[in-house]
Amino acid sequence: MPLIQSISGLRGTLGTSLSPHVIARHAVAAAAVLPDGHICVGTDGRPSGEWIRDIVVGALRACGRTVHVLGTVPTPTVQLNVEQSSAAGGIIITASHNPAEWNGLKFLGPDGVFLSPDKCSLLWEYAGTDASVLRLEQQAGTVNNITTAIDDHIGIVRRLPATLNLPPLQSDVVAVDAVNASGSVIVPRLLQRLGYSVAGINCNGSGIFPHKPEPIPENLTELAQAVTRFGACMGIAVDPDADRLVLIDETGTPIGEEYTVTLATLAVLDAIPDPANASIVVNYSTTRMVDDVAELYGAVVHRSAVGEINVVNKMRSVGAVIGGEGSGGVIYPECHSGRDAMVGITLITSHLRRKGISLRGLCNTIPAYHMVKQKIELHHTTMVPTILRNVAEMFSDARLSFDDGLHAAWGTHWVHVRSSNTEPIMRIIAEAPTREQALELARTVTSIATV
């Protein structure tokens, strides 16, 4: 696979596109782009992260940088540490939900947020240029091994207002699948400090994925079985770098990743004193269940382009109380401006306890929709403007937005058509009250796009 550079960072496959040379050049380029100060480095736990970390740390030290090595920790833990320690930025060694043969680098600025598109472009430019623009030092920077990052993260989350004055638990068990990666320690430990007993599966921290690491229903059968076997009140799954959260209800049924940001939004709006006119931000590909929840409280939903940095920028511009992405990402600025599974866990479990309701019971209070996701291979990217124009003409009766490809909405159903940031494909996401309606929307777009 070719090397992928996007607003989500750098990704590639080991031994082909992601070589030691490539890693070192991008680490040095990051040092050139970031302001003065120390840089935080963490890994998601996959075995290749160890030698990649050594290259990254060595390259940063060659630039005279002090490096804070956090160890195997979630992406949001690095984000929080950057912010709390007043770092110049951070580098997270992860390929997110990609399989084991993949790895990569995510880059953070001094606010703990992913780099802007302009900063990313500059970093890619520096990584591909000769060394004359990059500053290497005779005196190597120092290394500090930080061993408290996980407990610091839990401490911050536990101090959120949502966790205060909760009714006591009886003997609730939560089953956890962390795919043996960075969530293996922090998720069970957080739950225990929230008062739950934990039935951990795939939480040994080895970095060896026991199944495909993306937390979608077909990969969570073992967790679903564990929920019923242990009589758990829910199951919790995270991806390798633990910025995405997916839940399984007490019957052992995956509720779907779109419910994560929906339920977190419900929890926040229900807890704040005056939710009317509060702002929420999600991307254009996120379920309209969020809109239904917002309407209950008189809150306002704003949409952004896909990508965490785009959601965060929109949240900041409108002063959002919560936001995120339908892929299981919750962003709660009361804690920090990044997708954080630990924040999602805390908000949702706290709300369940306050209301005395089960996870399935809470989901049943929200109108359900069916989402269909498809993709079309693009032989030429020059096709995209024509496809979008033709789709817009077909859907002229809809409320149209061109902020991120094309988003067409009609009350209870919508379709989003956009070219991928990382692959030569066009993504089609449709949602409607019935699966047949969603499929029909997707088929209509496909028929136009493949003419």
N, C-alpha and C positions, 0 to 999 in steps of 0.2 A: 504493500500500500504506500502511496506517496505521503510525504510529510504534510500534515494539516495544520495550517496557521489560521486562527480565527479569533474573535473577541473572547472566546472561551479559553484561549491559550494555544499551546503547541501539543500535538499528538502524533504518534507514529508507531510503527511496529518495530520490535527489537531485531537488530541484525540487518535491517534493510534501511528504512528511512530514518530511524532513530538511532544514530551512532554516537559514540563518545565525543567525536568531533562536533557534531551538531549540538549536542547538549552543552558542551563547554562554550561554544560561540554564543548560544542564546543566554547563558548565565552571565557571560561578560557583557553582552549587549544590555541585559537588564540592569547591571551595575552602572552602565553609562546613561541609561534613561532615568533611573530613580535618583532622588535627591540624596544628599549626604546623610550618613547615619547607618545604623546596623540593619541587617536584613534577616528576617526570620525564614527558616526552612523546615518543612515537614514533609512526610511521605504518607501514602495511603495504606502501606503495609505489604503491597505485592513484592515478591522477592527481588525483582529487578530494581526496586526503589533504593536498595541499599547501595549498589555501586553507582547508580545515577546520583544519589545524594552526595557521595564522595566527590564526584566530578563537579557538581554544582558548588559545593562548599569550597573545593580547591580553586575553582575559577573565580569565585567571589573574593576569596582571600588574596588571589593574585592581583585583584583590583584594589587591594588595601582595605577591603570591607571587613568589619566585625560581623560574624555570623552567629545568630542564635539558632541552634539546632534543637528542634522541639521533639524529634523522634517520630514515631508512628502516631499520627493524630489526624482527626478530621479536617477537611478544608475550613469549616467555620471556626475551628479552634485556632488555626493559623491566622485567620482574619481577625479574630478577637485579640490575639496576642500582638499582632502588628499594631492595632489601635491602642491597646492598653500599655504597651511598652514604648510608644512613640517611635516606632521603627520607621525607616525610610521606605520599607515595603516588604514583600514576602514572595517566596517561590514555593509552590506546592507541587510535589512530585506525584502525579496521579494521571490516570487516563479515565477517571470517573467510572462510568458503567461499562466501558469497553472491556473485552476479554483479556486474559492474562498476558497474551503476547503483545499487548499494547502498553505503552506508558507515555508520559508527557509531562509538561510543565504548565502550571497556572501562575500568572503573575499578578501581584497585588501592589497597589500604590500605598502611600503613607496613611490613608484613611481606612485601610483594610479592605478596600473594594477593588474589583478587577480593573485593569487599566482601560482607559477610554480607547475607542477605535483609533484616534490620532496617535496616542502613545503606543498602541500595539503596532501600528504601521511603522513608527520610528524604530521600535525594537526589532521588527523584522528586517528593516533596512540595515540597521547596524549589524545584525547577525549575519547578513549576507555580504558585508563589505570587507575591505581589507583592514588590517589591525591599526592603521594610522589614525583612525578616529577614536580608537578605544584606548583608555588609559590603564596601563599595567604598572604596578609598583614594585620597587625592589624589596620593600619591607612588607611581608605578608600580614594580612589582617588576622585577628585572633578569633578563636572559637569558644563560644559559651554553650554548654549543654544545659538546656532548660528541662527540668523534670517535673515541673508543677503545672504545665499547660492544661492538662485534662482537668485537674481539680480546680484550677482557676476558672475554667470555662463553666464547670458545673456550679461553682459558687455564684457566678454572675447570673446564670439562668435561675438558680434557686432563689435569688433575691428579687426576681420579677414580681410585680404586684399580683399576678395571676396565682402565685403559689401561696399567698398569705391567707391565714385563717381558713384553711380547708377542713372539711369534716373528716374525721378519722376513717381509715380503711378498715375493713374486717380482715380478710385474708386473701386479697386479690392477687392472682398470679398473672404475669405478662410473659409471653413467649417472645424471644428475640432471635432474629437471624441477621448477623452482621457480615455475612460471607467471609468470616475469618479475617476481616480487614480492619480499618482504622476505627470502626465503631465498636469493636469487640470489648473494649474496656469501658469506654465512656457511657455507652447506652445502658448496659446493666447497672453500672454504678449510679447513674442519674436516677434510674427507676427505683433502685433500692433506697436512695436518699429521699425520694418522693413517697416512700412507704410501701412499695410493691415488693412481692417476691418475684424472682426472675427465673424462668426456665430458659436457659441459653442454649441455642443450637448454633453451630457454626460461629462460635465466638472465641476461638482459641488464639486469634491474633497471628496465625502463621502466614497469612497472605495467600494461602492456597485456596482458590475459590472452589467450593463444593458443587456449584452449579453456575449457570450463566449469571453474571453479577448484576444485571439490570433488574431492579425490583418490580417486575410486572407479574401478573397472576400465574402465567405458565412456569415461572421460575420459583414460585413460592409454595409448591405442593408440600414440601417437607415441613415448612412453618405452619401451614394450614392444619396438617395432621398433628403437629405438636400442640396447637391450641386446643384441639378436642381431647388429645391424650392427657394433657395436664389440667384440663378444665379451666383454661385461662380466660380472663375477661377480654383479652385481645392479643393479637400478634403484631409485632413491630419488625419491619424490614427496612434496612438502609442500604444504600449503594456503597461501593468501596471507600469513597471519601466522605460519606455520611452527611452530604448536604441535601439528599433526597430522602423522604420518609413515605413509606406506604404501610397501611394498616390492614389487618385482618380482623373481622368481627368475632364475637364470642361463639358463633356457630362454625367457625373455621372457614368462612367465606371471605375472600379478598374484596374489599369495598371499592378498589380502584384508586389510582393515584390522584385523580381529579378531586377526590373528596378531601385530600390533605389540606390544601390551601382553603377550601370551602369551610371545613370545620374549624380551622384556626381563625378564619375571619369571623365566623359566628361567635367563637369564644371571646375574641377581642371586643367586638361590638356589644356583646352582652355585658361585658365587664366595665366599659368606660361610662362615666356619668352622663355624657350627652352625645350619643352616637349619631344624632340627626346631622346630616350634611358632612359627616366624617368622610374622608377620602380613602379609597382603596385602589391599589394598582395591580393589575395582572396583565399578562401579555395577550395578544390577539388569539392565541391558540388555546386559551384556558376556558374551561366550562362556564356556561352562563348560570350554573348553580350559585356562583359567587354573586351574580346580579340579583338572584332571587333572595339570597340572604341579606344583601345590602338593602333591598327594598323593604324588608321587614322592619328595619331600623331607621329608614330614611337616609341612609348613607349613599354615597356617590361612587360609582366604579369608573375608573379611568383605565384605558388600555395603552399598552406600549408594544414596541417591536419585541420579538423573541430575543432572549439573551439576558442574563442576570444584570449586566451593567445597564442595559436599556431600562429594565424594570426599576432599578435603584435610582437612576437619573430622573425618571418620571416621578417616583415616590418623593424624591427630594423637592422637585419643582412644585408639587401640589400639596406637600405636607401630609402625606399618607400615614394613617395609623397602622396599616399592615399592607402587605402585598406578597407577591410571589408568582410562581408558575405552576401550571397544572400538572407538571411532571413530578410533583411531590415536593416542591420547594416552597418553604415558608420564610418570608423576610419580615422581621419585626424590629423596627428601628429603635424601640425601647431598649433592645439588647445590642444589636449592631446591624449594619446594612449588608447582610449576606444571607443566602439560603442556609438554613440551619435546622437539621433534623431534631436536635436536642430542644430547640425552642418550640418546634412543632409538637413534639411529645409533651412538653410541659404545658403548653396552652390547651391542648385537646384533653389530656387526662385531668387537668384541673377543672375544666368545664364539666366533664362527665361527673366528677365528684360533687361539684356544687349543685348540679341538677339532679343527682341521684338516678341517672339514666344509663343504659347500656350503649355501647357503640352502635349496634344495629338500631336500637331505638332512636338514637339521635339522627342517624342517617335517614330513617323513615320519616322524619319531620320535614325533609327537604325534597321538593319535586325532583324526580330522577330524569336524566336524559341519556341518550345513547350517542356515543362518539365513534366515528369511523376515521381511521388514518390510512392513507394510501400515498404512494409515491410514483412518479413518472420519471424515467431516465431522460435526460436532456442530451441530445447529440450536439447541440450548439446553444450556448447561453444567450445568443442573440435572439433566440426564439421567445424568450421570456416576456418582453414588452408586448409582443403581438398576442401571446396567449392571454395575458392579463387583460388586455384591451377587449379581446373577444369575449372573455368570461364576463367582464363588466357590462358589455352590451347585452348579453343574455340575461343578466340579473339586474337590469336597469330599475326594477321595481323595489330593489333592496336598499338599505342604508349602507352606502359604500365607503370604505376607507382604504387609502393607498399608502398608509404609513409604513407598512411592512408587507410588500406584495399587494394582495387584494383581500380585504375582509368584507364579506357581504352578509348582512344580518336582516332577518325578518322576525321580530318578536321572539318567538320561542325556538327558532332554528337559525343556524348560521354556517358559513363555510369560509375557510381561510386557505388561500393559495399563495405559496411563497417558494422561492428558490432556496435551497439549503445553503448554509454558511460553510459547510464542510464537504459536501459531495455534489457531483454533477447531476442533481436530481431536483425535481419540483415536488414539494410536499403539499398534500391536500388533506385538510382536517375538516370534518363536517360534524355537526351536532344537532340533534333534533329529539323531540319527545319519543319517537319510535326509531328502531334500527332501520326499518325500511325507508323512512324519510331521510335519514342521514345517508344511507347508501345511495339513494336516488340523487341527492345533492352531489355526492362524490362522483357518481357515474356521469352526471351532466358535465362536470368540469373535465373529467377524463376524456369524454367524447369530443369536447372542444379542443383540448390540448393535444390530442393525438391525430387530428385531421391533417 
